[in-house]
Amino acid sequence: MKEWIAKLYETFIETDNYMLLIDGFKNTLIITAGALIIGVIIGIAIAVIKYYGEDNPKMKLVVMLCNLYITVIRGIPVVVLLLIFFFIVMVSAEGTIVGIVTFGINSGAYMAELIRSGINAVDKGQMEAGRSLGLSKAQTMAKIIFPQAVKYILPAIGNEMIALLKETSVAGYVAVVDLTRAGNLIRNNTFDAVNPLITVALVYLFLVVVLTTLLGLLERKLNKDDKC
């Protein structure tokens, strides 16, 4: 036990490597939060377009483009997408920015289907009811459909956020010192593979458990409000 504590001290404290781990942790949270915001915005936009465009011939081309985006992005591994953006699309951009944009675009393709499913879960008659009250389609969507769809969408977004958090572990491919990259750098510097990698794994596990717990509380609250 004393030897293990001494090794921990040597690996993280004596060499100030704990600061590298903290910086990596911050970058992981920044990339996750930024990508989640972009993903939600893209997802909402595409979901609404597809909702309105299903029976509208004039929007056929736009819907086709949205479907193409979803197919292409979901069909390319996120690591490959990250490298394409870093080395081709956003050559002069900082790695963290590239990570936020890439993971956001990747997440948006999944968010679009999640949000569309949430919107479709609302009774179709709600749109007709809104229109009968003199509301436009946009007003009906904003004031009637979307507020009801939120209870279906939020848990799905929470699950996507957890998946996104873990996906950002490949950000090190584009010179970003995220949590995983920080652990690997400490391993290289100290020749101690066990403590840095186990620490990184435990941090990810802690974050996922916390997010899962909060998501569970949110789902219970939404179910309780729905019953009321």
N, C-alpha and C positions, 0 to 999 in steps of 0.2 A: 504493500500500500504506500509506504513512504517513497519507494522508488518511483511508483507511478505519479505521485504528486510532484516529486522532484522533476520528472520528465515533463509534466504539464507546465511547470514553472519555467523550465528551460525552453520549451517549445513556444510558449505564448508570451510570457512576461519578460523574461531576461532579454529576449531579442526584440521586444516591442511588436511582435507579430500579431498580437491581439488587436492592434490598431488597423492592420490590414484586413482582419476579419470583420471589424466594425464597419470599415469603409465598404467592403464587399456586401455586407448586410444592407447598408444604406442604398447602394446602387441597385441591389435586387428589388428592394421595395419601390424605388423610384421608377424603374423600368416596368414593374408589374402595375403600379398605379397609373402611369402614363399610358401604357398599352391598353389597360382596361377602359380608360376614358375614350380613347380612339376607337376601340372595338365596339363599345356601346353606341357611340355616335354613328359609326358605319352600319352597325346592326339594325338600329332603329330606322335609319334612312332606307336601307334595302328592304326591310320587312314591310314598311309602309308602302313603298313603291310596288312590291309584289302583291300586297293586299289589294291595292287599288287597280293594279294592272291585270289581274286574273281574267276579268271579263271585259277589258277595255282594249279594243284592237289598236287604238292610237298609241298605247303604251307598250305594244308588243316588243319593239326594238329595245326599249329601256329595260324591260323585264328580261329579255334575252341577254343583255349585257350584264345584268345583275347575276343571272344564273351562270354566265361564263366566268365571272369573277369568283363566285363561290366554288365552282368546279376546279378552276385553275389553282386557287390558293389552297383549297383543301387537298388537292392532289400532289402538291409539292411539299416535301419534308421541310419543317421549319428551319432546320440547320442550313439547308441549301438556299432557302429563301433569304436567310440572314446573310449568307455569303454573297448572294447576288446583289442585295441592297448595299452591302459594305464596299464591295469591289467594283460594282458597275453603276448602280443607280445613284448612290449618295457617297461618291468617292471622297469628297472633301469634308464630310460631316464627322462629328465625334462619334465614337463607338456607342456611347450611351444613347445618343439621339437616334442612331441607326437602329439600336435595339428596341427603343420605344416605338418607333414607326413600324418596324418589321413585325414585331409581336402584336402591335395594334391592328395592322392590316390582316395578319393571320387570324387573330381573334375575331375580327369583324365578320369573317366568313362563317364562323360557327355561331356567333351572336345573332346573325341575321336569321338563321333557321330557328334558333331558340326563341327569339322575340316574335317571329312570325307564327310559331306554334302557339305562343301565349295569346296573341291577338286572335287567332282562329279559334281558340278555346272559348272566346266570348260568343254568346248566342248571336247568330246573324240577324235576328230580329231587332237587336239593339240599334243597328245602323238604320233600319227602316223606321224605328221609333224616333230616333233623333231627326231624321229627315222630315217626318210628319210634324215635328215641332217647329219646323222652319229653319233648322240648322243646316249649314253646308256640310259636305262630306268631311272637310278638314276640321270643322268645329265639332262634329259628331265624334270623330276620331280622338280629338284632344280632350273633350269634356265627358264623353261617355265610354267609348270603347277602350281607350288606353288605360284610364284609371282602373277599370275592371280587370284588364289584362295584367296589371302590375303584380297581382298576387300569384300569377302563374310564372311571370318572367323573373322576378327577384330571386327565387331559389335557384333557377337555372343559371342566372348570372353569377350567383355565389359559387356554384360548382365550376363554372368556367373560370372564375377568378383563381380558384385553387389549382386547376389544371394549368392556368397561365403562369402562376407562381413557380410551378415545377418546370415548366417549359423554359423559363428564363435561365435555367442552369446551363444552357448552351451558349449564353451570351459571351463567354470567354473566347469563342471562336473569332470574335471581331475585336479583340484587344480590350474588352471590358472586364475590369476587375470586379466581378460579381461575387456572390458568396461562394459558389463552387470554385471559381478561379482563384479566389483568395486562399481557400483551403489547399488547393493544389500548389500554389506558390509557396506556402508555408511548408508543405511537404518537401518541395524541392530544396528549400533553404536549410531545413533542419534535418533532412533525411529521416524524419519521423512520419511514417505514413498513417499510423493508427490514430493518433490523437487529433490531427487536423481534419481528417476525413470523417471520423466518427462525430466530431464536434459539428461539422457542416451538416451531416445527416440528422443529428439531433435538433439543430436549429430549424431545418426544413420541417421535421416532424412536429416540432412545437408549433410552428406557424400554421401548419395544416390542421392540427388538432384544435387550435384556437379558432380558426376560420370555420371549421366544421361545426364547432360548438355554437358559435354565433349564428351560423346558418340555420342550425336546428332550432334555436330560440326564435329566429325570425319566422320560420315556417310555422311554429306553434302559435305565434302571435297572429299571423295572417289567418290561420285556421280558426283561431278563437274569434277574431273580428268577423270572419265570414259567417260563423254560427250565430253571432249576435245580430 
